[in-house]
Amino acid sequence: MTLSRRHFIKAAAPLVVAPAVLRARNAGAQEQVTLRLHHFLPPVANVHKRLLEPWVKEIDAQSQGRLKIDIFPAMQLGGKPPQLYDQARNGVVDIVWTLPGNTPGRFPSTEVFELPFIAAARATANAPAAQEYGDSHLAKETADVKLLAFWAHDAGLIHTRKKITTMEDLGGLKLRNPTRLAGEALSALGAVSVSMPVPQTPEALAQGVIDGCVVPWEVVPSIKVNELTKFHTSVPGSPTLYTTTFFLAMNKERYGALPVDLKGILDKNSGMAFSQSAGKMWDEVGAEVAEMVKKDSSSVVSEITEAEKQRWIEATSPVHEKWQADMTAKGLDGAALIETAKKLVAKYDAA
């Protein structure tokens, strides 16, 4: 059979197009993506150096350089710490590391871990407990982003210029609180609770605006708390006075646009894997910083007694009652959330 020129071109067209399609698919498979991660701490902070940077390097290695994440610390891309979540939501940046507590009341279900005497002393218990809880309870409240991880740190301490032995020693002291509920707990213990972002704490301490602050060991060197306060007071064992929770959140559209294989690599290194790494980092760094401060002759590291701890638990119980009432008003079962959080903390604290 003789083919006309028109029929030949028509028949050959798929053969011509096919390699182009294959090339396009291959190019798509090899696409390189660069994301921007924004956070509020300085680049010397342990979260930056020992959690976020290793995470970025691991993703780069697993993707063979195709998924790169550039980190911008200290709000280098503009805005203030409370705006970070919305920066991810609105696509101003791709990923943020932030505290849900920076916007009080916006993520009510996260607050259960920030209630006084719910969290464990170890981050390796709190972090995975929070992540498992988040997988079941945070989908609605974080529906406007891709929540990559939700976790909590280890026991927070009270750092002051005055020695703290009893609840009465806290009376009238102006203490920077890390979250709304930690602030309510401090007020219940007699202190004057002052809310401010972590980066403002050194200046406030230096100028005498506050008498102390409540932060975990991990953050102490990066904001010079060990240089600006003398007394470092902890609560014995679990449960501990407070913890703070964190989000690693990504712009939803940016996540959805990732090639399937890169999305898989990001997923593999997020969620429980990331939270467990975070918990491990906090405990390791916390122990290192505590040892460093203990060796400093100008510092005094102490712990209240178990009997005094019980007094603090009783004094802060109204914070739980008020929170449960607040949750009821929001249509949430606060008592059930507390019970769930306690069970998860106990599960991982026993591991």
GIRA-V49114 format. One record per backbone hydrogen bond with DSSP energy under -1.0 kcal/mol. CO is the residue of the C=O (numbers start at 1). NH is the residue of the N-H. If there is no record, write none. Layout:
co=(CO/CO)
nh=(NH/NH)
This chain:
co=(4/5/6/7/8/9/12/13/14/17/18/19/20/21/22/23/24/25/26/28/33/35/36/36/37/38/39/41/42/45/46/47/48/51/52/53/54/55/56/57/58/59/60/61/63/66/68/70/72/73/75/80/81/83/84/85/86/87/87/94/95/96/98/99/100/103/107/110/111/119/121/122/123/125/126/127/128/129/130/131/133/134/138/140/142/146/148/149/151/157/158/159/160/160/166/167/168/170/173/174/174/175/176/179/180/181/182/183/184/185/186/187/190/192/194/197/198/200/201/202/203/204/204/205/211/212/213/215/217/219/220/221/224/225/230/231/232/233/234/240/242/244/246/247/248/248/249/250/251/252/253/255/259/260/261/262/263/264/265/267/270/271/272/273/274/275/276/277/278/279/280/281/282/283/284/285/286/287/288/289/290/291/296/300/302/305/306/307/308/309/310/311/312/316/317/318/319/320/321/322/323/324/325/327/328/332/333/334/335/336/337/338/339/340/341/342/343/344/345/346)
nh=(8/9/10/11/12/13/16/17/18/21/22/23/24/25/26/27/28/29/30/31/68/70/94/95/72/97/75/74/45/49/50/52/53/55/56/57/58/59/60/61/62/63/65/64/66/33/35/37/39/76/78/83/84/87/88/89/90/92/93/251/38/249/247/102/103/106/110/113/114/240/155/126/127/129/130/131/132/133/134/135/137/138/142/143/145/250/271/248/246/215/233/213/230/231/169/170/171/173/192/211/212/194/214/183/184/185/186/187/188/189/191/190/172/175/177/200/201/204/205/206/207/209/210/208/161/176/159/157/220/223/225/224/228/229/300/160/302/158/304/117/156/153/151/98/148/149/96/146/255/256/257/258/263/264/265/266/267/268/269/270/273/275/276/277/278/279/280/281/282/283/284/285/286/287/288/289/290/291/292/293/294/295/299/232/234/309/310/311/312/313/314/315/316/319/321/322/323/324/325/326/327/328/329/332/331/334/337/338/339/340/341/342/343/344/345/346/347/348/349/350)
